[in-house]
Each structure stands twice: as structure tokens, then as C-alpha cells.
Amino acid sequence: IYLNKVSVPSFVPPEGHKLHSMGRPSNYYRGTPILSFPPPVNIVSWLHTEDTISKVDSFHHRFIMLINLHGACDAVIDHRVYNLREGEGVLVFPFQYHHFVPGEGKRLWLFIGFETNDIIPFEHMKGRPFALTDYFVTLSHSFMKLYADEITAHSEEGVPNCDRTVLALSSMLAEALKSVRESTRVESRSRLSESLSAKVQRWLYQNVGRGVRIADAAHHFALSESRLRARFRSEMGRSLGTVLAMLRFEKARSLLTSTDLRIGEIASTSGFENVYAFSTAFKQRYGISPRKFRQQRH
């Protein structure tokens, strides 16, 4: 009755706009399918513009997406060099050794770290830089604004509501996947399968709290221990024993910085025999006790 008294902004799409071709749905009960990948969680993002950047290999259980908005960059991933031009990005997978070497001049790199329950939908992106489409750049600008707004805006319970940040990153990942599939730099359109070394590292990280050893991994993957060690070294260039130790420390550092668990609980959950063995090994490796490491990160 009162609709004519309300000022409603009108939207009339221009001639030729895609909205004109929408038509009516053929089925009013069948719409879009579910997402082809689970939404990213535990998102952390930062911009890099300075000259100082570590050239020491990083190694952890999270995805890292590097978006080169300006400048030049060599992304060294599992000891293979990818020359990222301005306007390109790359996705580093969990447990890949990586570091980044800047080119000359100013740069603007956007880093986004996240986790997901299923990495298979992203396997097509492994080792394949992608072009930043205009739409992707628009999405990345929206993501940065949303992340800056939402990560500092806490709800009454003290927990940030980052729904829009998650949705923005999901859109960026979908656009990056589309870009990779359509890029002429893609050597093959066949679906990649996860390497044995990646499967082994994922399984060990998930089960490290049970004190699993290499023999347990060999039994799980139906291989002899010597065969598993040999195949792992051929793929990674490092021994499985060295990587298992790194996984334990990676688990411990993650728990120290993201939980309030006691040091003894963290030692057990990270696969160490006792808190003394954990504290000693941690200090030998990082030059600082687990307790002081936690204090510095809080």
C-alpha cells in the first residue's frame, strides 16, 4: 500500500548486459551445486614491501598463496625455481619447502596462509603459476579490505566474525583455479594425483601425537620400510627421518602459538616421549625453551 511512498533506487541493466539473457530457470528446485572445495579456514594474511625477507626454507602444514601485485619474484618451491612476473601468483602446498627471492626494485606481494580439510581440489595448481585476471585483482583488493576490517572487529564473545573474508578468499581460489585451467602455461589438463611423499607427510602429521614411527607409516602404505624410505628420498631429496623430526617440531610450534595447552600436553601431542625430552630437543634446535618461545609469540 505504501510502496509508492518509498524511494527505491532503480537498476536497469544496459542493453546487451548478461542479465538480459538470464531468462527463467528450467527447474525451480535445482540450482547451484555444492562448492567444489571446502572453504578455507584459519586464514592469516600479510603484505610484503620491504627488502628484508628470509631465504631459509619454510616448512609447515598450511597453504600459502603468494600474489605478486607489483615487482618481480623467484618462488623456490621444493628446490624448483618459479619466476613470478608481476601479475602472477602461485600456491604453495602443505609440507612443501619454500622461500622467495625478490628481484630489483619496489614490490608489493600479498601472502595468504590458510588451511583446508581437502587438498585434492587444488592439486591442479601444484607447481603451476597462475595469471591474475582483472577479476582476481578486484577480489584481492576486496579481500584485503575485508580482512583488515574483520580481523580487528570482535564480536561480544571476543571472537572475530570473518565470514566475508572466508567467502572472498574462496572466490579468489575459484578464480585462480579457473585461470590455471585456461592458461597456456598449463602443460597437461589431466588431474594430478597427490605424491606419495605428500601423503606420507600428511599422515604422519595427523598421527604424530600417537608416537607413530616410520615403520608405522610403512605398514599403513603397504610398503617395506626400506622401500618407503627410498621412494620418499627420491621425491623429496631428504630422508624421511629428518622430515618426521621436522613434523614433530612443526606440530609443537603450532600448538605453542595457537593453544593454551600445557607444555607437557604439547610434548605428548607432538610425539615426544616426555616433556624433558621435548624441552631439551626444542632448545637445541631453536636456541630457546618452549615456554619462552610461547611468550615471545603472544
C-alpha positions as CSV (number, residue, x, y, z in Angstrom):
1,I,0.0,0.0,0.0
2,Y,2.8,2.4,0.9
3,L,5.3,1.2,-1.7
4,N,4.8,4.3,-3.8
5,K,5.9,6.5,-0.9
6,V,9.2,4.7,-0.6
7,S,12.2,5.9,-2.6
8,V,13.7,2.7,-4.1
9,P,16.9,3.1,-6.2
10,S,16.2,1.5,-9.6
11,F,18.6,-0.7,-11.5
12,V,18.1,-1.0,-15.2
13,P,20.8,-3.1,-16.9
14,P,22.2,-1.6,-20.1
15,E,21.3,-3.2,-23.4
16,G,23.4,-6.3,-24.0
17,H,24.1,-6.8,-20.3
18,K,24.2,-10.5,-19.3
19,L,21.2,-10.1,-17.0
20,H,19.1,-9.8,-20.2
21,S,20.0,-13.4,-21.1
22,M,19.2,-14.9,-17.7
23,G,15.7,-16.0,-18.6
24,R,13.8,-18.3,-16.3
25,P,15.2,-21.3,-14.6
26,S,14.3,-24.7,-16.2
27,N,13.9,-26.1,-12.7
28,Y,12.9,-24.0,-9.7
29,Y,14.2,-26.7,-7.3
30,R,17.6,-27.4,-8.8
31,G,20.2,-24.7,-8.5
32,T,23.9,-24.4,-8.0
33,P,25.8,-27.5,-6.8
34,I,27.9,-27.5,-3.6
35,L,31.3,-25.9,-3.6
36,S,34.0,-27.9,-5.4
37,F,36.3,-27.4,-2.5
38,P,35.8,-26.9,1.3
39,P,36.0,-23.2,2.5
40,P,39.5,-22.2,3.7
41,V,39.9,-21.7,7.5
42,N,42.4,-20.2,9.9
43,I,43.3,-17.5,7.4
44,V,46.3,-15.3,8.0
45,S,47.3,-12.6,5.6
46,W,50.1,-10.0,5.2
47,L,51.7,-7.7,2.7
48,H,55.4,-7.6,1.9
49,T,57.0,-4.5,0.7
50,E,60.4,-4.4,2.5
51,D,63.8,-5.5,1.4
52,T,64.2,-8.0,4.3
53,I,62.9,-11.4,3.6
54,S,64.2,-14.8,4.7
55,K,65.8,-17.1,2.2
56,V,65.7,-20.0,4.6
57,D,63.3,-22.8,3.6
58,S,60.0,-22.7,5.4
59,F,58.1,-25.9,6.0
60,H,54.7,-26.3,7.6
61,H,51.2,-27.8,7.3
62,R,49.4,-24.8,5.8
63,F,48.8,-23.5,2.3
64,I,50.5,-20.2,1.3
65,M,49.2,-18.3,-1.7
66,L,51.7,-15.6,-3.0
67,I,50.1,-12.9,-5.1
68,N,52.6,-10.7,-6.9
69,L,50.8,-7.4,-7.3
70,H,54.0,-5.5,-8.2
71,G,57.6,-6.3,-8.8
72,A,59.5,-9.5,-9.6
73,C,59.9,-12.6,-7.5
74,D,61.5,-16.1,-7.7
75,A,59.4,-18.6,-5.7
76,V,61.6,-21.5,-4.8
77,I,59.3,-24.5,-4.0
78,D,60.8,-27.9,-3.3
79,H,64.1,-26.6,-4.8
80,R,62.5,-25.7,-8.1
81,V,62.5,-22.1,-9.1
82,Y,59.4,-20.4,-10.5
83,N,60.0,-16.9,-12.0
84,L,56.9,-15.0,-11.0
85,R,56.2,-11.9,-13.1
86,E,54.2,-9.0,-11.9
87,G,50.5,-10.1,-12.2
88,E,51.1,-13.7,-11.4
89,G,50.5,-15.9,-8.3
90,V,51.4,-19.3,-7.0
91,L,50.0,-21.7,-4.4
92,V,52.4,-23.4,-2.0
93,F,51.1,-26.7,-0.7
94,P,51.4,-28.0,2.8
95,F,54.8,-29.6,3.6
96,Q,56.5,-28.1,0.6
97,Y,59.9,-26.5,1.3
98,H,59.7,-22.9,0.1
99,H,61.3,-19.5,0.2
100,F,61.1,-16.4,-2.0
101,V,63.8,-14.3,-3.7
102,P,62.9,-10.7,-4.6
103,G,64.0,-9.1,-7.8
104,E,65.3,-5.5,-8.0
105,G,63.0,-2.5,-7.4
106,K,59.9,-2.0,-5.3
107,R,57.5,-4.8,-4.8
108,L,54.0,-5.5,-3.4
109,W,53.4,-9.1,-2.5
110,L,50.2,-10.3,-0.9
111,F,50.6,-13.5,1.2
112,I,47.6,-15.5,2.3
113,G,48.0,-18.6,4.6
114,F,45.1,-20.9,5.2
115,E,44.1,-24.5,6.0
116,T,41.5,-26.8,4.4
117,N,40.2,-30.3,5.1
118,D,40.7,-31.4,1.5
119,I,43.7,-30.5,-0.7
120,I,42.7,-32.7,-3.7
121,P,40.6,-30.0,-5.4
122,F,43.7,-27.8,-5.6
123,E,46.1,-30.4,-6.9
124,H,45.8,-29.0,-10.4
125,M,47.5,-25.8,-9.1
126,K,50.6,-27.5,-7.7
127,G,53.7,-26.2,-9.4
128,R,51.7,-24.1,-11.8
129,P,51.8,-20.3,-11.5
130,F,48.5,-18.6,-12.5
131,A,47.8,-15.2,-14.1
132,L,46.0,-12.6,-12.0
133,T,42.9,-11.8,-14.0
134,D,41.2,-8.4,-13.6
135,Y,38.5,-10.1,-11.6
136,F,41.1,-11.7,-9.4
137,V,42.8,-8.4,-8.6
138,T,39.4,-6.9,-7.8
139,L,38.7,-9.8,-5.5
140,S,42.2,-9.4,-3.8
141,H,41.5,-5.8,-3.1
142,S,38.2,-6.7,-1.5
143,F,39.8,-9.5,0.5
144,M,42.5,-7.1,1.9
145,K,39.8,-4.6,3.0
146,L,37.6,-7.3,4.5
147,Y,40.5,-8.9,6.3
148,A,41.6,-5.6,7.8
149,D,38.1,-4.8,8.9
150,E,37.0,-8.2,10.2
151,I,40.2,-9.4,11.8
152,T,40.1,-6.5,14.2
153,A,36.3,-6.3,14.7
154,H,35.5,-8.7,17.5
155,S,32.1,-10.0,18.5
156,E,30.7,-9.8,22.0
157,E,32.3,-13.2,22.7
158,G,35.7,-11.9,21.7
159,V,35.8,-14.0,18.5
160,P,36.2,-12.2,15.2
161,N,33.4,-12.7,12.6
162,C,35.3,-13.3,9.4
163,D,32.6,-14.8,7.2
164,R,33.1,-12.3,4.4
165,T,36.9,-12.8,4.5
166,V,36.4,-16.5,4.1
167,L,34.0,-16.0,1.2
168,A,36.3,-13.6,-0.5
169,L,39.2,-16.0,-0.3
170,S,37.0,-18.8,-1.6
171,S,36.2,-16.6,-4.6
172,M,39.9,-15.9,-5.2
173,L,40.7,-19.6,-5.1
174,A,37.9,-20.4,-7.5
175,E,39.2,-17.7,-9.9
176,A,42.8,-18.9,-9.6
177,L,41.7,-22.5,-10.4
178,K,39.9,-21.2,-13.5
179,S,42.9,-19.2,-14.5
180,V,45.2,-22.2,-14.2
181,R,42.9,-24.4,-16.3
182,E,42.7,-21.9,-19.0
183,S,46.3,-20.8,-19.0
184,T,48.5,-21.7,-21.9
185,R,51.3,-22.3,-19.3
186,V,49.5,-25.5,-18.2
187,E,51.4,-28.4,-19.6
188,S,48.6,-31.0,-19.1
189,R,44.9,-30.9,-18.4
190,S,44.9,-34.3,-16.7
191,R,44.1,-34.4,-13.0
192,L,47.2,-34.7,-10.8
193,S,47.3,-37.2,-8.0
194,E,48.9,-36.5,-4.7
195,S,52.5,-37.7,-4.5
196,L,53.5,-40.5,-2.1
197,S,55.7,-38.1,-0.1
198,A,52.9,-35.7,0.4
199,K,50.5,-38.4,1.5
200,V,53.1,-39.8,4.0
201,Q,53.8,-36.3,5.4
202,R,50.1,-35.6,5.8
203,W,49.5,-39.0,7.5
204,L,52.5,-38.5,9.9
205,Y,51.4,-35.0,10.8
206,Q,47.9,-36.2,11.6
207,N,49.1,-39.1,13.7
208,V,52.3,-37.7,15.2
209,G,50.6,-37.4,18.6
210,R,50.3,-41.2,18.8
211,G,54.0,-41.5,18.6
212,V,54.0,-43.1,15.2
213,R,57.3,-44.1,13.6
214,I,58.5,-44.8,10.1
215,A,57.6,-48.5,10.5
216,D,54.0,-47.5,11.2
217,A,53.9,-45.4,8.1
218,A,55.4,-48.2,6.0
219,H,52.7,-50.6,7.3
220,H,49.9,-48.0,6.6
221,F,51.1,-47.5,3.0
222,A,51.7,-51.2,2.4
223,L,55.4,-50.8,1.7
224,S,58.6,-52.2,3.3
225,E,60.3,-49.6,5.5
226,S,63.4,-49.6,3.2
227,R,61.2,-49.1,0.1
228,L,59.3,-46.2,1.8
229,R,62.5,-44.5,2.8
230,A,64.0,-44.9,-0.7
231,R,60.9,-43.6,-2.5
232,F,60.5,-40.7,-0.1
233,R,64.1,-39.6,-0.6
234,S,63.8,-39.8,-4.4
235,E,60.8,-37.5,-4.3
236,M,61.9,-35.1,-1.6
237,G,65.7,-35.2,-1.6
238,R,65.6,-35.5,2.1
239,S,65.4,-38.5,4.5
240,L,62.1,-39.5,6.0
241,G,63.6,-39.5,9.4
242,T,64.7,-35.8,9.0
243,V,61.2,-34.8,7.9
244,L,59.5,-36.8,10.7
245,A,61.5,-34.8,13.2
246,M,60.6,-31.5,11.4
247,L,56.9,-32.5,11.5
248,R,57.1,-33.0,15.3
249,F,58.6,-29.6,15.8
250,E,56.1,-28.0,13.4
251,K,53.3,-29.6,15.4
252,A,54.8,-28.3,18.6
253,R,55.3,-24.8,17.4
254,S,51.8,-24.6,16.0
255,L,50.3,-25.7,19.4
256,L,52.6,-23.3,21.3
257,T,51.4,-20.3,19.3
258,S,47.7,-21.2,18.8
259,T,46.6,-23.0,22.0
260,D,46.9,-22.7,25.8
261,L,47.8,-26.4,26.3
262,R,50.4,-27.1,28.9
263,I,54.0,-27.8,27.8
264,G,53.7,-31.4,28.8
265,E,50.5,-31.9,26.8
266,I,52.1,-30.3,23.8
267,A,55.1,-32.6,24.2
268,S,52.8,-35.7,24.1
269,T,50.7,-34.4,21.3
270,S,53.8,-33.7,19.2
271,G,55.1,-37.2,19.6
272,F,57.9,-36.7,22.1
273,E,58.5,-39.3,24.9
274,N,58.2,-36.8,27.7
275,V,58.4,-33.1,28.5
276,Y,62.1,-33.2,29.4
277,A,63.0,-34.8,26.0
278,F,60.8,-32.2,24.2
279,S,62.2,-29.2,26.1
280,T,65.8,-30.3,25.5
281,A,65.3,-31.1,21.8
282,F,63.4,-27.8,21.3
283,K,66.1,-25.7,22.9
284,Q,68.8,-27.5,20.9
285,R,67.0,-26.8,17.7
286,Y,65.8,-23.2,18.2
287,G,68.1,-21.9,21.0
288,I,65.2,-21.1,23.3
289,S,62.9,-23.0,25.6
290,P,59.3,-23.9,24.5
291,R,58.0,-21.6,27.3
292,K,60.0,-18.6,26.2
293,F,59.1,-19.3,22.6
294,R,55.4,-19.2,23.5
295,Q,55.9,-15.9,25.5
296,Q,57.5,-14.3,22.5
297,R,54.6,-15.2,20.2
298,H,51.9,-13.9,22.5
